[in-house]
Amino acid sequence: EKCMMQKYGPANLTDHYMMTDTICDATQERQDAMYSLVGSQASEDDQLDLMMVVGGFNSSNTSHLQEIAEDKGIPSFWVDSADRIDVATNTIEHMTAAHEVKVTEGWLPEGPLRVGVTSGASTPDRAVEDVLDKIFTIKDPSFAGIAQRECAPVAKPTH
């Protein structure tokens, strides 16, 4: 923008330069849903005990999801895989929005919890399921895992 303004002048800038929002739909939908989730914290019944953010540590959109939770003061744990969670010791290695890697022991407290879960736009569903498996197993060691869904075969077009 600055370069184009210098070359063509402020009066002609719009003839040579256009700024657009390039956020993809999936990213925008996740951010909107996250703002809605953390914005519904008005009553005690609606408050999250913690937030799980699943996605790559190099993902700017996942980083922003973590930032939204932290800005609302919700304890939030950003992991890139379920391997960051140690079920036996109730320990989690996680990233903050400031890109600091931390290890938190006893991160999942006893008793009933309200946990928010989100993931980056390109995070595979399986990665989220694996994280949920670990959370459920910490809460209930007899948890047998999330059942696999039966899916019908994909029909091939006949044209």
Accessible surface in RSA format (square Angstrom, percent):
REM  Atomic radii and reference values for relative SASA: ProtOr
REM  Chains: A
REM  Algorithm: Lee & Richards
REM  Probe-radius: 1.40
REM  Slices: 20
REM RES _ NUM      All-atoms   Total-Side   Main-Chain    Non-polar    All polar
REM                ABS   REL    ABS   REL    ABS   REL    ABS   REL    ABS   REL
RES GLU A   1    93.85  53.9  67.65  51.2  26.19  62.4  12.17  23.5  81.67  66.7
RES LYS A   2   158.63  77.4 151.53  93.0   7.10  16.9  97.28  87.6  61.35  65.4
RES CYS A   3    90.25  68.3  85.82  95.7   4.42  10.4  33.43  84.7  56.82  61.3
RES MET A   4    53.53  27.7  53.53  35.4   0.00   0.0  34.76  29.6  18.77  24.9
RES MET A   5    69.91  36.2  67.60  44.7   2.31   5.5  37.94  32.3  31.97  42.4
RES GLN A   6   138.40  77.4 102.67  75.0  35.73  85.1  47.79 101.7  90.61  68.7
RES LYS A   7   146.95  71.7 111.15  68.2  35.80  85.2  70.38  63.3  76.57  81.6
RES TYR A   8    69.95  32.7  56.84  32.3  13.10  34.1  37.11  27.9  32.84  40.5
RES GLY A   9    21.64  26.7   0.00   N/A  21.64  26.7  20.67  56.7   0.97   2.2
RES PRO A  10   103.33  75.3  86.70  79.0  16.63  60.4  87.46  72.2  15.86  98.6
RES ALA A  11    98.23  90.3  60.67  93.6  37.56  85.4  73.62 103.7  24.61  65.2
RES ASN A  12    70.57  48.7  70.54  68.2   0.03   0.1   4.62  11.1  65.95  63.7
RES LEU A  13    21.31  11.9  21.31  15.2   0.00   0.0  21.31  15.0   0.00   0.0
RES THR A  14   120.59  85.8  98.29  99.6  22.31  53.2  76.40 102.6  44.20  66.8
RES ASP A  15   110.82  77.6  76.14  75.8  34.69  82.0  22.00  51.8  88.82  88.6
RES HIS A  16    81.07  44.3  55.51  38.6  25.57  65.4  40.32  41.6  40.75  47.4
RES TYR A  17    67.57  31.5  53.79  30.6  13.78  35.9  39.29  29.5  28.29  34.9
RES MET A  18   157.09  81.4 128.15  84.8  28.94  68.9  93.53  79.5  63.56  84.2
RES MET A  19   135.14  70.0 105.91  70.1  29.22  69.6  68.67  58.4  66.46  88.1
RES THR A  20    82.09  58.4  58.40  59.2  23.70  56.5  45.92  61.7  36.17  54.7
RES ASP A  21   119.25  83.5  81.68  81.3  37.57  88.8  45.34 106.7  73.91  73.7
RES THR A  22   122.40  87.1  90.90  92.2  31.50  75.1  64.70  86.9  57.70  87.2
RES ILE A  23    62.65  35.7  36.84  27.4  25.81  62.2  45.01  32.4  17.64  47.9
RES CYS A  24    68.58  51.9  57.12  63.7  11.46  26.9  46.38 117.5  22.19  23.9
RES ASP A  25   113.98  79.8 108.67 108.2   5.31  12.6  26.80  63.1  87.18  86.9
RES ALA A  26    38.10  35.0  33.51  51.7   4.59  10.4  35.59  50.1   2.51   6.7
RES THR A  27    11.68   8.3  11.65  11.8   0.03   0.1   5.91   7.9   5.77   8.7
RES GLN A  28    64.95  36.3  64.95  47.5   0.00   0.0  31.94  68.0  33.01  25.0
RES GLU A  29   114.61  65.8 108.38  82.0   6.24  14.8  42.79  82.8  71.82  58.6
RES ARG A  30    68.75  28.9  65.67  33.5   3.08   7.3  16.98  23.2  51.77  31.4
RES GLN A  31    21.45  12.0  21.45  15.7   0.00   0.0   1.04   2.2  20.41  15.5
RES ASP A  32    77.30  54.1  70.03  69.7   7.27  17.2  28.68  67.5  48.62  48.5
RES ALA A  33    61.87  56.9  50.30  77.6  11.57  26.3  57.78  81.4   4.09  10.8
RES MET A  34     3.32   1.7   0.41   0.3   2.91   6.9   2.56   2.2   0.76   1.0
RES TYR A  35   112.16  52.4 105.58  60.1   6.58  17.1  82.20  61.8  29.96  36.9
RES SER A  36    77.70  65.7  62.23  83.0  15.48  35.7  35.30  75.2  42.40  59.4
RES LEU A  37    60.42  33.6  55.57  39.8   4.85  12.2  60.12  42.2   0.30   0.8
RES VAL A  38     2.02   1.3   0.21   0.2   1.81   4.4   0.21   0.2   1.81   4.9
RES GLY A  39    49.76  61.4   0.00   N/A  49.76  61.4  22.72  62.3  27.05  60.6
RES SER A  40    53.38  45.1  43.43  58.0   9.95  22.9  43.54  92.7   9.83  13.8
RES GLN A  41    34.79  19.5  27.12  19.8   7.67  18.3  23.75  50.5  11.04   8.4
RES ALA A  42   101.77  93.6  60.14  92.8  41.63  94.7  73.18 103.1  28.59  75.7
RES SER A  43    51.74  43.7  44.94  60.0   6.80  15.7  47.16 100.4   4.59   6.4
RES GLU A  44   152.53  87.6 134.03 101.4  18.50  44.0  44.53  86.1 108.00  88.2
RES ASP A  45   119.80  83.9 106.41 105.9  13.39  31.7  31.93  75.2  87.87  87.6
RES ASP A  46    61.32  43.0  57.09  56.8   4.23  10.0   4.96  11.7  56.36  56.2
RES GLN A  47    85.30  47.7  78.19  57.1   7.12  16.9  13.25  28.2  72.06  54.7
RES LEU A  48    18.91  10.5   5.80   4.2  13.10  32.9   5.80   4.1  13.10  35.3
RES ASP A  49    67.33  47.2  53.11  52.9  14.22  33.6  10.46  24.6  56.87  56.7
RES LEU A  50     4.05   2.3   4.05   2.9   0.00   0.0   4.05   2.8   0.00   0.0
RES MET A  51     0.00   0.0   0.00   0.0   0.00   0.0   0.00   0.0   0.00   0.0
RES MET A  52     0.02   0.0   0.02   0.0   0.00   0.0   0.02   0.0   0.00   0.0
RES VAL A  53     0.00   0.0   0.00   0.0   0.00   0.0   0.00   0.0   0.00   0.0
RES VAL A  54     0.00   0.0   0.00   0.0   0.00   0.0   0.00   0.0   0.00   0.0
RES GLY A  55     1.64   2.0   0.00   N/A   1.64   2.0   1.64   4.5   0.00   0.0
RES GLY A  56    30.74  37.9   0.00   N/A  30.74  37.9  20.90  57.3   9.85  22.0
RES PHE A  57    34.04  17.0  25.95  16.1   8.09  21.0  26.26  15.9   7.77  22.2
RES ASN A  58   146.99 101.4 109.91 106.2  37.08  89.3  46.63 112.2 100.37  97.0
RES SER A  59    25.11  21.2  15.52  20.7   9.59  22.1  22.38  47.7   2.73   3.8
RES SER A  60    96.86  81.9  82.07 109.5  14.79  34.1  53.09 113.1  43.77  61.3
RES ASN A  61    29.10  20.1  25.44  24.6   3.66   8.8  10.98  26.4  18.12  17.5
RES THR A  62     0.78   0.6   0.78   0.8   0.00   0.0   0.00   0.0   0.78   1.2
RES SER A  63    14.47  12.2  14.47  19.3   0.00   0.0   3.85   8.2  10.62  14.9
RES HIS A  64    53.98  29.5  51.76  36.0   2.22   5.7  36.97  38.1  17.01  19.8
RES LEU A  65     0.33   0.2   0.33   0.2   0.00   0.0   0.33   0.2   0.00   0.0
RES GLN A  66     1.01   0.6   1.01   0.7   0.00   0.0   0.00   0.0   1.01   0.8
RES GLU A  67    70.04  40.2  70.04  53.0   0.00   0.0  12.15  23.5  57.88  47.3
RES ILE A  68     5.46   3.1   3.34   2.5   2.12   5.1   5.19   3.7   0.27   0.7
RES ALA A  69     0.00   0.0   0.00   0.0   0.00   0.0   0.00   0.0   0.00   0.0
RES GLU A  70    65.88  37.8  47.84  36.2  18.04  43.0  28.35  54.8  37.53  30.6
RES ASP A  71   114.73  80.4  78.53  78.2  36.20  85.6  29.75  70.0  84.98  84.8
RES LYS A  72   119.82  58.5  91.14  55.9  28.67  68.3  44.35  39.9  75.47  80.4
RES GLY A  73    63.50  78.3   0.00   N/A  63.50  78.3  36.29  99.6  27.20  60.9
RES ILE A  74    12.90   7.3   8.05   6.0   4.85  11.7   9.65   6.9   3.25   8.8
RES PRO A  75    75.18  54.8  61.91  56.4  13.27  48.2  74.76  61.7   0.42   2.6
RES SER A  76    12.76  10.8   0.00   0.0  12.76  29.4   0.00   0.0  12.76  17.9
RES PHE A  77    17.08   8.5  17.08  10.6   0.00   0.0  17.08  10.4   0.00   0.0
RES TRP A  78     0.00   0.0   0.00   0.0   0.00   0.0   0.00   0.0   0.00   0.0
RES VAL A  79     0.00   0.0   0.00   0.0   0.00   0.0   0.00   0.0   0.00   0.0
RES ASP A  80    49.39  34.6  32.19  32.0  17.20  40.7   7.63  18.0  41.76  41.6
RES SER A  81    37.29  31.5  36.94  49.3   0.34   0.8  30.71  65.4   6.58   9.2
RES ALA A  82     9.82   9.0   7.55  11.7   2.27   5.2   7.55  10.6   2.27   6.0
RES ASP A  83   129.27  90.5 100.53 100.1  28.74  68.0  29.98  70.6  99.29  99.0
RES ARG A  84    64.51  27.1  56.44  28.8   8.07  19.2   9.69  13.2  54.83  33.2
RES ILE A  85     3.07   1.7   0.00   0.0   3.07   7.4   0.38   0.3   2.69   7.3
RES ASP A  86    66.55  46.6  60.18  59.9   6.38  15.1  23.80  56.0  42.76  42.6
RES VAL A  87    51.60  34.0  39.16  35.5  12.43  30.0  39.16  34.0  12.43  33.7
RES ALA A  88   100.57  92.5  55.92  86.3  44.65 101.6  66.90  94.2  33.67  89.2
RES THR A  89    82.56  58.7  61.37  62.2  21.19  50.5  67.29  90.4  15.27  23.1
RES ASN A  90    31.56  21.8  31.42  30.4   0.14   0.3  16.38  39.4  15.18  14.7
RES THR A  91    24.15  17.2  23.70  24.0   0.44   1.1  19.79  26.6   4.35   6.6
RES ILE A  92     0.14   0.1   0.00   0.0   0.14   0.3   0.14   0.1   0.00   0.0
RES GLU A  93    61.82  35.5  61.04  46.2   0.78   1.9  10.23  19.8  51.60  42.1
RES HIS A  94     9.64   5.3   9.63   6.7   0.00   0.0   9.45   9.7   0.19   0.2
RES MET A  95    15.05   7.8  15.05  10.0   0.00   0.0  15.05  12.8   0.00   0.0
RES THR A  96    16.63  11.8  16.63  16.9   0.00   0.0  16.63  22.3   0.00   0.0
RES ALA A  97    19.46  17.9   8.26  12.7  11.19  25.5   8.59  12.1  10.87  28.8
RES ALA A  98    75.64  69.6  44.04  68.0  31.60  71.9  55.66  78.4  19.98  52.9
RES HIS A  99    99.13  54.2  76.71  53.3  22.42  57.3  55.27  57.0  43.86  51.0
RES GLU A 100    94.41  54.2  89.16  67.5   5.26  12.5  34.74  67.2  59.67  48.7
RES VAL A 101    80.83  53.2  50.30  45.5  30.53  73.6  50.30  43.7  30.53  82.8
RES LYS A 102   100.82  49.2  95.70  58.7   5.11  12.2  47.55  42.8  53.27  56.7
RES VAL A 103    98.17  64.6  67.85  61.4  30.32  73.1  67.85  59.0  30.32  82.2
RES THR A 104    42.51  30.2  39.59  40.1   2.91   6.9  32.74  44.0   9.76  14.8
RES GLU A 105   139.40  80.0 117.70  89.0  21.70  51.7  32.51  62.9 106.89  87.3
RES GLY A 106    47.92  59.1   0.00   N/A  47.92  59.1  25.63  70.3  22.29  49.9
RES TRP A 107    10.87   4.4   0.00   0.0  10.87  25.5   4.27   2.3   6.60  10.7
RES LEU A 108     6.66   3.7   0.00   0.0   6.66  16.7   0.00   0.0   6.66  17.9
RES PRO A 109    64.45  47.0  55.93  51.0   8.52  31.0  64.01  52.8   0.44   2.8
RES GLU A 110   170.80  98.1 149.04 112.8  21.75  51.8  67.94 131.4 102.86  84.0
RES GLY A 111    36.78  45.4   0.00   N/A  36.78  45.4  29.89  82.0   6.88  15.4
RES PRO A 112   139.68 101.8 111.55 101.7  28.14 102.3 122.41 101.1  17.27 107.3
RES LEU A 113    47.66  26.5  11.43   8.2  36.24  91.1  14.80  10.4  32.87  88.4
RES ARG A 114   112.17  47.1 106.94  54.5   5.23  12.5  33.55  45.9  78.62  47.6
RES VAL A 115    42.85  28.2  17.33  15.7  25.52  61.5  17.33  15.1  25.52  69.2
RES GLY A 116     5.01   6.2   0.00   N/A   5.01   6.2   5.01  13.8   0.00   0.0
RES VAL A 117    55.32  36.4  26.12  23.7  29.19  70.3  26.12  22.7  29.19  79.2
RES THR A 118    21.01  14.9  13.03  13.2   7.98  19.0  13.69  18.4   7.32  11.1
RES SER A 119    14.44  12.2  12.40  16.5   2.04   4.7   0.67   1.4  13.77  19.3
RES GLY A 120     1.28   1.6   0.00   N/A   1.28   1.6   1.28   3.5   0.00   0.0
RES ALA A 121    29.62  27.2   9.99  15.4  19.64  44.7  10.08  14.2  19.55  51.8
RES SER A 122   105.41  89.1  76.64 102.3  28.76  66.3  54.34 115.7  51.07  71.5
RES THR A 123    19.02  13.5   7.04   7.1  11.98  28.6   7.28   9.8  11.74  17.7
RES PRO A 124    87.28  63.6  76.11  69.4  11.17  40.6  87.28  72.1   0.00   0.0
RES ASP A 125   108.18  75.8 101.14 100.7   7.03  16.6  25.77  60.6  82.41  82.2
RES ARG A 126   103.15  43.3 100.28  51.1   2.87   6.8  68.30  93.3  34.85  21.1
RES ALA A 127    20.92  19.2  14.93  23.0   5.98  13.6  19.94  28.1   0.98   2.6
RES VAL A 128    24.02  15.8  24.02  21.7   0.00   0.0  24.02  20.9   0.00   0.0
RES GLU A 129    37.57  21.6  37.57  28.4   0.00   0.0  12.58  24.3  24.99  20.4
RES ASP A 130    48.12  33.7  46.48  46.3   1.64   3.9  10.98  25.8  37.14  37.0
RES VAL A 131     0.04   0.0   0.04   0.0   0.00   0.0   0.04   0.0   0.00   0.0
RES LEU A 132    40.43  22.5  40.43  28.9   0.00   0.0  40.43  28.4   0.00   0.0
RES ASP A 133    29.89  20.9  29.79  29.7   0.10   0.2  14.55  34.3  15.34  15.3
RES LYS A 134    56.44  27.5  55.16  33.8   1.28   3.0  35.94  32.3  20.50  21.8
RES ILE A 135     7.52   4.3   7.52   5.6   0.00   0.0   7.52   5.4   0.00   0.0
RES PHE A 136    84.53  42.3  83.23  51.5   1.30   3.4  84.15  51.0   0.38   1.1
RES THR A 137    37.08  26.4  36.37  36.9   0.71   1.7  25.72  34.6  11.36  17.2
RES ILE A 138    31.24  17.8  11.49   8.6  19.75  47.6  14.37  10.3  16.87  45.8
RES LYS A 139    75.56  36.9  44.13  27.1  31.43  74.8  44.47  40.0  31.09  33.1
RES ASP A 140    69.69  48.8  68.27  67.9   1.43   3.4  25.26  59.5  44.43  44.3
RES PRO A 141   115.24  84.0  93.48  85.2  21.76  79.1  94.00  77.6  21.23 132.0
RES SER A 142    93.96  79.4  63.27  84.4  30.69  70.7  56.12 119.5  37.84  53.0
RES PHE A 143    62.12  31.1  42.68  26.4  19.44  50.6  47.26  28.7  14.86  42.5
RES ALA A 144   107.79  99.1  63.31  97.7  44.48 101.2  74.23 104.5  33.56  88.9
RES GLY A 145    31.68  39.1   0.00   N/A  31.68  39.1  15.46  42.4  16.22  36.3
RES ILE A 146    58.21  33.1  42.42  31.6  15.79  38.1  46.43  33.4  11.78  32.0
RES ALA A 147    86.76  79.8  63.38  97.8  23.38  53.2  73.73 103.8  13.03  34.5
RES GLN A 148   133.34  74.6 110.56  80.8  22.78  54.2  60.33 128.4  73.01  55.4
RES ARG A 149   192.75  80.9 166.89  85.1  25.85  61.6  64.97  88.8 127.78  77.4
RES GLU A 150   174.23 100.0 143.08 108.2  31.15  74.2  66.97 129.5 107.26  87.6
RES CYS A 151   109.23  82.6  75.71  84.4  33.52  78.8  35.46  89.8  73.77  79.5
RES ALA A 152    89.08  81.9  60.41  93.2  28.67  65.2  66.56  93.7  22.51  59.6
RES PRO A 153   127.18  92.7 101.48  92.5  25.70  93.4 113.16  93.4  14.02  87.1
RES VAL A 154   140.62  92.5 116.37 105.4  24.25  58.4 121.61 105.7  19.01  51.6
RES ALA A 155    92.39  85.0  64.92 100.2  27.48  62.5  73.79 103.9  18.60  49.3
RES LYS A 156   177.42  86.6 160.83  98.7  16.59  39.5 105.33  94.8  72.09  76.8
RES PRO A 157   105.61  77.0  72.96  66.5  32.65 118.7  84.88  70.1  20.73 128.8
RES THR A 158   143.30 101.9 104.58 106.0  38.72  92.3  78.57 105.5  64.72  97.8
RES HIS A 159   201.90 110.3 133.78  93.0  68.11 174.2 119.65 123.3  82.24  95.7
END  Absolute sums over single chains surface
CHAIN  1 A    10424.6       8108.4       2316.1       5594.1       4830.5
END  Absolute sums over all chains
TOTAL         10424.6       8108.4       2316.1       5594.1       4830.5
